[in-house]
Amino acid sequence: MSVFSKPVFEGTVIVDGNELFKGQGAAKQWAEQVGKELGVVVEPRKIGTGWALAGNLDGVETIWGIYGQRLKRLTMDSGNG
C-alpha cells in the first residue's frame, strides 16, 4: 500500500489555505515514510503555524501537506515560515 493512500489522522492546522500537520513529530514520521517510498530525503518543514513535508523530487523542491486525509503535493511559497 502506498503511503499516499494511507489516511492521515494527525491533528492539522490551516496555513494560507493549506492543511498541514499540527506537530513536528507527526510530520517527521510521515516524512520518513514518504522518503522511504520515493527513495529521497524528505524532512518536516515549519510553515507558519504548521508542518509540511519537504524534499527534492526529480530535481524539483516539493512540499506535501494534507487534503481529504491524504498526503497531497502543495503549490505554495516554500519560503514561508
Biopython code that builds the backbone (N, CA, C, O; Angstrom):
import numpy as np
from Bio.PDB.StructureBuilder import StructureBuilder

atoms = [
    (1, "MET", "N", (0.848, -1.184, 0.000)),
    (1, "MET", "CA", (0.000, 0.000, 0.000)),
    (1, "MET", "C", (0.893, 1.246, 0.000)),
    (1, "MET", "O", (1.825, 1.341, 0.798)),
    (2, "SER", "N", (0.619, 2.167, -0.862)),
    (2, "SER", "CA", (1.386, 3.411, -0.940)),
    (2, "SER", "C", (1.100, 4.296, 0.262)),
    (2, "SER", "O", (-0.034, 4.371, 0.734)),
    (3, "VAL", "N", (2.131, 4.963, 0.750)),
    (3, "VAL", "CA", (1.954, 5.905, 1.849)),
    (3, "VAL", "C", (0.993, 7.025, 1.443)),
    (3, "VAL", "O", (0.363, 7.642, 2.302)),
    (4, "PHE", "N", (0.879, 7.288, 0.143)),
    (4, "PHE", "CA", (-0.001, 8.354, -0.327)),
    (4, "PHE", "C", (-1.477, 7.966, -0.296)),
    (4, "PHE", "O", (-2.346, 8.821, -0.463)),
    (5, "SER", "N", (-1.762, 6.693, -0.084)),
    (5, "SER", "CA", (-3.159, 6.274, 0.017)),
    (5, "SER", "C", (-3.572, 5.995, 1.465)),
    (5, "SER", "O", (-4.738, 5.705, 1.734)),
    (6, "LYS", "N", (-2.616, 6.083, 2.396)),
    (6, "LYS", "CA", (-2.921, 5.859, 3.805)),
    (6, "LYS", "C", (-3.594, 7.099, 4.392)),
    (6, "LYS", "O", (-3.210, 8.218, 4.052)),
    (7, "PRO", "N", (-4.595, 6.924, 5.269)),
    (7, "PRO", "CA", (-5.239, 8.075, 5.889)),
    (7, "PRO", "C", (-4.332, 8.776, 6.888)),
    (7, "PRO", "O", (-3.558, 8.132, 7.597)),
    (8, "VAL", "N", (-4.432, 10.095, 6.939)),
    (8, "VAL", "CA", (-3.668, 10.925, 7.868)),
    (8, "VAL", "C", (-4.610, 11.331, 8.992)),
    (8, "VAL", "O", (-5.505, 12.152, 8.789)),
    (9, "PHE", "N", (-4.411, 10.757, 10.182)),
    (9, "PHE", "CA", (-5.327, 11.036, 11.282)),
    (9, "PHE", "C", (-4.769, 12.027, 12.297)),
    (9, "PHE", "O", (-5.426, 12.297, 13.303)),
    (10, "GLU", "N", (-3.589, 12.572, 12.068)),
    (10, "GLU", "CA", (-2.998, 13.524, 12.999)),
    (10, "GLU", "C", (-3.770, 14.839, 12.984)),
    (10, "GLU", "O", (-4.456, 15.156, 12.012)),
    (11, "GLY", "N", (-3.650, 15.603, 14.071)),
    (11, "GLY", "CA", (-4.257, 16.929, 14.119)),
    (11, "GLY", "C", (-3.633, 17.824, 13.075)),
    (11, "GLY", "O", (-2.434, 17.733, 12.811)),
    (12, "THR", "N", (-4.422, 18.673, 12.487)),
    (12, "THR", "CA", (-3.934, 19.535, 11.415)),
    (12, "THR", "C", (-4.266, 20.995, 11.692)),
    (12, "THR", "O", (-5.125, 21.302, 12.519)),
    (13, "VAL", "N", (-3.581, 21.884, 10.999)),
    (13, "VAL", "CA", (-3.848, 23.318, 11.032)),
    (13, "VAL", "C", (-3.917, 23.820, 9.605)),
    (13, "VAL", "O", (-3.356, 23.202, 8.699)),
    (14, "ILE", "N", (-4.597, 24.931, 9.397)),
    (14, "ILE", "CA", (-4.688, 25.535, 8.062)),
    (14, "ILE", "C", (-3.740, 26.737, 8.008)),
    (14, "ILE", "O", (-3.812, 27.628, 8.853)),
    (15, "VAL", "N", (-2.857, 26.753, 7.016)),
    (15, "VAL", "CA", (-1.915, 27.852, 6.808)),
    (15, "VAL", "C", (-2.023, 28.268, 5.351)),
    (15, "VAL", "O", (-1.789, 27.456, 4.456)),
    (16, "ASP", "N", (-2.374, 29.519, 5.104)),
    (16, "ASP", "CA", (-2.518, 30.031, 3.730)),
    (16, "ASP", "C", (-3.412, 29.132, 2.877)),
    (16, "ASP", "O", (-3.146, 28.913, 1.695)),
    (17, "GLY", "N", (-4.479, 28.615, 3.499)),
    (17, "GLY", "CA", (-5.428, 27.778, 2.781)),
    (17, "GLY", "C", (-4.988, 26.342, 2.585)),
    (17, "GLY", "O", (-5.694, 25.564, 1.942)),
    (18, "ASN", "N", (-3.833, 25.972, 3.127)),
    (18, "ASN", "CA", (-3.327, 24.606, 3.012)),
    (18, "ASN", "C", (-3.386, 23.904, 4.361)),
    (18, "ASN", "O", (-3.070, 24.501, 5.391)),
    (19, "GLU", "N", (-3.789, 22.643, 4.356)),
    (19, "GLU", "CA", (-3.868, 21.864, 5.572)),
    (19, "GLU", "C", (-2.505, 21.223, 5.835)),
    (19, "GLU", "O", (-1.969, 20.507, 4.989)),
    (20, "LEU", "N", (-1.952, 21.492, 7.020)),
    (20, "LEU", "CA", (-0.625, 20.996, 7.383)),
    (20, "LEU", "C", (-0.691, 20.220, 8.689)),
    (20, "LEU", "O", (-1.684, 20.287, 9.415)),
    (21, "PHE", "N", (0.371, 19.486, 8.980)),
    (21, "PHE", "CA", (0.470, 18.786, 10.251)),
    (21, "PHE", "C", (0.590, 19.798, 11.385)),
    (21, "PHE", "O", (1.287, 20.804, 11.248)),
    (22, "LYS", "N", (-0.078, 19.543, 12.493)),
    (22, "LYS", "CA", (-0.025, 20.438, 13.647)),
    (22, "LYS", "C", (1.293, 20.283, 14.404)),
    (22, "LYS", "O", (1.822, 21.260, 14.933)),
    (23, "GLY", "N", (1.820, 19.071, 14.457)),
    (23, "GLY", "CA", (3.027, 18.822, 15.237)),
    (23, "GLY", "C", (4.192, 18.329, 14.414)),
    (23, "GLY", "O", (4.019, 17.666, 13.392)),
    (24, "GLN", "N", (5.390, 18.666, 14.878)),
    (24, "GLN", "CA", (6.614, 18.261, 14.195)),
    (24, "GLN", "C", (6.798, 16.748, 14.248)),
    (24, "GLN", "O", (7.284, 16.155, 13.284)),
    (25, "GLY", "N", (6.422, 16.117, 15.349)),
    (25, "GLY", "CA", (6.603, 14.679, 15.485)),
    (25, "GLY", "C", (5.839, 13.893, 14.433)),
    (25, "GLY", "O", (6.382, 12.977, 13.813)),
    (26, "ALA", "N", (4.575, 14.255, 14.234)),
    (26, "ALA", "CA", (3.761, 13.579, 13.220)),
    (26, "ALA", "C", (4.341, 13.820, 11.830)),
    (26, "ALA", "O", (4.422, 12.898, 11.019)),
    (27, "ALA", "N", (4.744, 15.060, 11.558)),
    (27, "ALA", "CA", (5.317, 15.378, 10.251)),
    (27, "ALA", "C", (6.596, 14.579, 10.019)),
    (27, "ALA", "O", (6.842, 14.109, 8.908)),
    (28, "LYS", "N", (7.409, 14.423, 11.060)),
    (28, "LYS", "CA", (8.656, 13.671, 10.920)),
    (28, "LYS", "C", (8.376, 12.204, 10.592)),
    (28, "LYS", "O", (9.049, 11.626, 9.740)),
    (29, "GLN", "N", (7.394, 11.599, 11.254)),
    (29, "GLN", "CA", (7.054, 10.202, 10.977)),
    (29, "GLN", "C", (6.584, 10.028, 9.531)),
    (29, "GLN", "O", (6.989, 9.085, 8.851)),
    (30, "TRP", "N", (5.739, 10.929, 9.071)),
    (30, "TRP", "CA", (5.250, 10.846, 7.692)),
    (30, "TRP", "C", (6.373, 11.134, 6.700)),
    (30, "TRP", "O", (6.429, 10.518, 5.636)),
    (31, "ALA", "N", (7.274, 12.070, 7.039)),
    (31, "ALA", "CA", (8.405, 12.376, 6.155)),
    (31, "ALA", "C", (9.270, 11.140, 5.946)),
    (31, "ALA", "O", (9.721, 10.876, 4.832)),
    (32, "GLU", "N", (9.501, 10.383, 7.016)),
    (32, "GLU", "CA", (10.298, 9.166, 6.904)),
    (32, "GLU", "C", (9.619, 8.158, 5.976)),
    (32, "GLU", "O", (10.287, 7.522, 5.160)),
    (33, "GLN", "N", (8.314, 8.010, 6.092)),
    (33, "GLN", "CA", (7.579, 7.066, 5.246)),
    (33, "GLN", "C", (7.611, 7.484, 3.779)),
    (33, "GLN", "O", (7.833, 6.656, 2.896)),
    (34, "VAL", "N", (7.387, 8.782, 3.523)),
    (34, "VAL", "CA", (7.397, 9.292, 2.143)),
    (34, "VAL", "C", (8.795, 9.134, 1.550)),
    (34, "VAL", "O", (8.940, 8.683, 0.414)),
    (35, "GLY", "N", (9.814, 9.502, 2.309)),
    (35, "GLY", "CA", (11.185, 9.384, 1.833)),
    (35, "GLY", "C", (11.557, 7.960, 1.486)),
    (35, "GLY", "O", (12.212, 7.706, 0.475)),
    (36, "LYS", "N", (11.138, 7.032, 2.330)),
    (36, "LYS", "CA", (11.423, 5.616, 2.081)),
    (36, "LYS", "C", (10.737, 5.140, 0.805)),
    (36, "LYS", "O", (11.342, 4.439, -0.006)),
    (37, "GLU", "N", (9.478, 5.520, 0.630)),
    (37, "GLU", "CA", (8.738, 5.083, -0.560)),
    (37, "GLU", "C", (9.309, 5.677, -1.841)),
    (37, "GLU", "O", (9.401, 4.989, -2.857)),
    (38, "LEU", "N", (9.696, 6.961, -1.799)),
    (38, "LEU", "CA", (10.174, 7.635, -3.009)),
    (38, "LEU", "C", (11.677, 7.501, -3.229)),
    (38, "LEU", "O", (12.171, 7.799, -4.316)),
    (39, "GLY", "N", (12.411, 7.054, -2.201)),
    (39, "GLY", "CA", (13.854, 6.920, -2.316)),
    (39, "GLY", "C", (14.583, 8.246, -2.313)),
    (39, "GLY", "O", (15.639, 8.380, -2.931)),
    (40, "VAL", "N", (14.020, 9.237, -1.615)),
    (40, "VAL", "CA", (14.647, 10.557, -1.497)),
    (40, "VAL", "C", (14.591, 10.991, -0.032)),
    (40, "VAL", "O", (13.856, 10.413, 0.768)),
    (41, "VAL", "N", (15.370, 12.008, 0.307)),
    (41, "VAL", "CA", (15.327, 12.558, 1.655)),
    (41, "VAL", "C", (14.136, 13.498, 1.756)),
    (41, "VAL", "O", (14.008, 14.430, 0.961)),
    (42, "VAL", "N", (13.266, 13.257, 2.730)),
    (42, "VAL", "CA", (12.109, 14.110, 2.983)),
    (42, "VAL", "C", (12.165, 14.498, 4.453)),
    (42, "VAL", "O", (12.340, 13.642, 5.321)),
    (43, "GLU", "N", (12.017, 15.784, 4.729)),
    (43, "GLU", "CA", (12.117, 16.293, 6.092)),
    (43, "GLU", "C", (10.907, 17.146, 6.436)),
    (43, "GLU", "O", (10.284, 17.731, 5.550)),
    (44, "PRO", "N", (10.571, 17.218, 7.727)),
    (44, "PRO", "CA", (9.500, 18.132, 8.127)),
    (44, "PRO", "C", (9.987, 19.570, 8.001)),
    (44, "PRO", "O", (11.151, 19.863, 8.276)),
    (45, "ARG", "N", (9.099, 20.459, 7.586)),
    (45, "ARG", "CA", (9.452, 21.882, 7.453)),
    (45, "ARG", "C", (8.347, 22.721, 8.068)),
    (45, "ARG", "O", (7.167, 22.540, 7.767)),
    (46, "LYS", "N", (8.746, 23.644, 8.937)),
    (46, "LYS", "CA", (7.795, 24.550, 9.588)),
    (46, "LYS", "C", (7.329, 25.582, 8.568)),
    (46, "LYS", "O", (8.143, 26.256, 7.936)),
    (47, "ILE", "N", (6.013, 25.699, 8.414)),
    (47, "ILE", "CA", (5.416, 26.708, 7.536)),
    (47, "ILE", "C", (4.305, 27.374, 8.338)),
    (47, "ILE", "O", (3.283, 26.753, 8.630)),
    (48, "GLY", "N", (4.506, 28.615, 8.685)),
    (48, "GLY", "CA", (3.526, 29.308, 9.524)),
    (48, "GLY", "C", (3.403, 28.600, 10.852)),
    (48, "GLY", "O", (4.395, 28.423, 11.559)),
    (49, "THR", "N", (2.191, 28.193, 11.199)),
    (49, "THR", "CA", (1.951, 27.510, 12.467)),
    (49, "THR", "C", (1.862, 25.996, 12.298)),
    (49, "THR", "O", (1.527, 25.284, 13.246)),
    (50, "GLY", "N", (2.155, 25.505, 11.111)),
    (50, "GLY", "CA", (2.052, 24.071, 10.862)),
    (50, "GLY", "C", (3.336, 23.491, 10.306)),
    (50, "GLY", "O", (4.339, 24.187, 10.150)),
    (51, "TRP", "N", (3.283, 22.204, 10.010)),
    (51, "TRP", "CA", (4.430, 21.477, 9.477)),
    (51, "TRP", "C", (4.050, 20.771, 8.189)),
    (51, "TRP", "O", (3.013, 20.113, 8.108)),
    (52, "ALA", "N", (4.898, 20.916, 7.189)),
    (52, "ALA", "CA", (4.721, 20.236, 5.906)),
    (52, "ALA", "C", (5.883, 19.264, 5.731)),
    (52, "ALA", "O", (6.796, 19.225, 6.556)),
    (53, "LEU", "N", (5.848, 18.494, 4.673)),
    (53, "LEU", "CA", (6.942, 17.602, 4.315)),
    (53, "LEU", "C", (7.651, 18.210, 3.120)),
    (53, "LEU", "O", (6.995, 18.664, 2.183)),
    (54, "ALA", "N", (8.969, 18.228, 3.132)),
    (54, "ALA", "CA", (9.729, 18.851, 2.051)),
    (54, "ALA", "C", (10.824, 17.915, 1.572)),
    (54, "ALA", "O", (11.510, 17.279, 2.372)),
    (55, "GLY", "N", (10.979, 17.841, 0.258)),
    (55, "GLY", "CA", (12.032, 17.023, -0.324)),
    (55, "GLY", "C", (12.301, 17.443, -1.753)),
    (55, "GLY", "O", (11.559, 18.235, -2.334)),
    (56, "ASN", "N", (13.371, 16.902, -2.312)),
    (56, "ASN", "CA", (13.732, 17.187, -3.695)),
    (56, "ASN", "C", (13.351, 15.971, -4.525)),
    (56, "ASN", "O", (13.940, 14.900, -4.383)),
    (57, "LEU", "N", (12.366, 16.146, -5.386)),
    (57, "LEU", "CA", (11.844, 15.052, -6.199)),
    (57, "LEU", "C", (12.087, 15.363, -7.670)),
    (57, "LEU", "O", (11.550, 16.335, -8.200)),
    (58, "ASP", "N", (12.882, 14.553, -8.318)),
    (58, "ASP", "CA", (13.222, 14.754, -9.736)),
    (58, "ASP", "C", (13.815, 16.134, -9.988)),
    (58, "ASP", "O", (13.524, 16.773, -11.000)),
    (59, "GLY", "N", (14.657, 16.589, -9.048)),
    (59, "GLY", "CA", (15.331, 17.873, -9.199)),
    (59, "GLY", "C", (14.482, 19.081, -8.870)),
    (59, "GLY", "O", (14.910, 20.213, -9.095)),
    (60, "VAL", "N", (13.277, 18.867, -8.338)),
    (60, "VAL", "CA", (12.366, 19.970, -8.011)),
    (60, "VAL", "C", (12.018, 19.912, -6.532)),
    (60, "VAL", "O", (11.615, 18.864, -6.027)),
    (61, "GLU", "N", (12.174, 21.037, -5.834)),
    (61, "GLU", "CA", (11.771, 21.067, -4.437)),
    (61, "GLU", "C", (10.258, 20.855, -4.368)),
    (61, "GLU", "O", (9.489, 21.544, -5.038)),
    (62, "THR", "N", (9.850, 19.895, -3.552)),
    (62, "THR", "CA", (8.449, 19.516, -3.463)),
    (62, "THR", "C", (7.994, 19.595, -2.016)),
    (62, "THR", "O", (8.707, 19.168, -1.108)),
    (63, "ILE", "N", (6.806, 20.144, -1.806)),
    (63, "ILE", "CA", (6.208, 20.278, -0.482)),
    (63, "ILE", "C", (4.902, 19.488, -0.477)),
    (63, "ILE", "O", (4.080, 19.614, -1.384)),
    (64, "TRP", "N", (4.726, 18.665, 0.571)),
    (64, "TRP", "CA", (3.487, 17.907, 0.728)),
    (64, "TRP", "C", (2.771, 18.353, 1.991)),
    (64, "TRP", "O", (3.399, 18.601, 3.020)),
    (65, "GLY", "N", (1.464, 18.453, 1.905)),
    (65, "GLY", "CA", (0.606, 18.727, 3.041)),
    (65, "GLY", "C", (-0.485, 17.669, 3.046)),
    (65, "GLY", "O", (-0.249, 16.522, 2.666)),
    (66, "ILE", "N", (-1.663, 18.051, 3.472)),
    (66, "ILE", "CA", (-2.772, 17.108, 3.604)),
    (66, "ILE", "C", (-3.981, 17.654, 2.870)),
    (66, "ILE", "O", (-4.220, 18.862, 2.865)),
    (67, "TYR", "N", (-4.731, 16.779, 2.258)),
    (67, "TYR", "CA", (-6.003, 17.158, 1.645)),
    (67, "TYR", "C", (-6.920, 15.950, 1.717)),
    (67, "TYR", "O", (-6.584, 14.884, 1.200)),
    (68, "GLY", "N", (-8.061, 16.102, 2.347)),
    (68, "GLY", "CA", (-9.007, 15.000, 2.450)),
    (68, "GLY", "C", (-8.430, 13.790, 3.154)),
    (68, "GLY", "O", (-8.697, 12.654, 2.762)),
    (69, "GLN", "N", (-7.639, 14.024, 4.192)),
    (69, "GLN", "CA", (-6.993, 12.967, 4.975)),
    (69, "GLN", "C", (-6.009, 12.124, 4.165)),
    (69, "GLN", "O", (-5.769, 10.963, 4.496)),
    (70, "ARG", "N", (-5.444, 12.697, 3.112)),
    (70, "ARG", "CA", (-4.394, 12.038, 2.333)),
    (70, "ARG", "C", (-3.276, 13.051, 2.085)),
    (70, "ARG", "O", (-3.511, 14.260, 2.105)),
    (71, "LEU", "N", (-2.070, 12.558, 1.854)),
    (71, "LEU", "CA", (-0.968, 13.451, 1.516)),
    (71, "LEU", "C", (-1.196, 14.033, 0.130)),
    (71, "LEU", "O", (-1.677, 13.350, -0.774)),
    (72, "LYS", "N", (-0.843, 15.304, -0.024)),
    (72, "LYS", "CA", (-1.040, 15.992, -1.299)),
    (72, "LYS", "C", (0.138, 16.915, -1.556)),
    (72, "LYS", "O", (0.639, 17.564, -0.639)),
    (73, "ARG", "N", (0.574, 16.970, -2.796)),
    (73, "ARG", "CA", (1.630, 17.920, -3.174)),
    (73, "ARG", "C", (1.045, 19.316, -3.149)),
    (73, "ARG", "O", (-0.019, 19.557, -3.719)),
    (74, "LEU", "N", (1.739, 20.246, -2.486)),
    (74, "LEU", "CA", (1.247, 21.618, -2.374)),
    (74, "LEU", "C", (1.963, 22.520, -3.353)),
    (74, "LEU", "O", (3.114, 22.277, -3.718)),
    (75, "THR", "N", (1.273, 23.563, -3.775)),
    (75, "THR", "CA", (1.900, 24.616, -4.568)),
    (75, "THR", "C", (1.817, 25.876, -3.730)),
    (75, "THR", "O", (0.807, 26.578, -3.719)),
    (76, "MET", "N", (2.911, 26.143, -3.026)),
    (76, "MET", "CA", (2.964, 27.304, -2.160)),
    (76, "MET", "C", (4.400, 27.784, -2.087)),
    (76, "MET", "O", (5.328, 27.055, -2.436)),
    (77, "ASP", "N", (4.574, 28.993, -1.639)),
    (77, "ASP", "CA", (5.915, 29.554, -1.472)),
    (77, "ASP", "C", (6.567, 28.828, -0.312)),
    (77, "ASP", "O", (6.181, 29.028, 0.839)),
    (78, "SER", "N", (7.562, 27.975, -0.603)),
    (78, "SER", "CA", (8.210, 27.185, 0.441)),
    (78, "SER", "C", (9.076, 28.042, 1.360)),
    (78, "SER", "O", (9.615, 27.533, 2.343)),
    (79, "GLY", "N", (9.220, 29.326, 1.060)),
    (79, "GLY", "CA", (9.981, 30.224, 1.915)),
    (79, "GLY", "C", (9.191, 30.729, 3.105)),
    (79, "GLY", "O", (9.744, 31.420, 3.961)),
    (80, "ASN", "N", (7.903, 30.399, 3.179)),
    (80, "ASN", "CA", (7.104, 30.821, 4.334)),
    (80, "ASN", "C", (7.622, 30.154, 5.591)),
    (80, "ASN", "O", (8.195, 29.066, 5.541)),
    (81, "GLY", "N", (7.411, 30.828, 6.738)),
    (81, "GLY", "CA", (7.745, 30.169, 7.968)),
    (81, "GLY", "C", (8.612, 31.017, 8.749)),
    (81, "GLY", "O", (9.020, 30.640, 9.847)),
]
sb = StructureBuilder()
sb.init_structure("model")
sb.init_model(0)
sb.init_chain("A")
sb.init_seg("    ")
for serial, (resi, resn, name, xyz) in enumerate(atoms, 1):
    if name == "N":
        sb.init_residue(resn, " ", resi, " ")
    sb.init_atom(name, np.array(xyz, "f"), 0.0, 1.0, " ", f" {name:<3s}", serial, name[0])
structure = sb.get_structure()
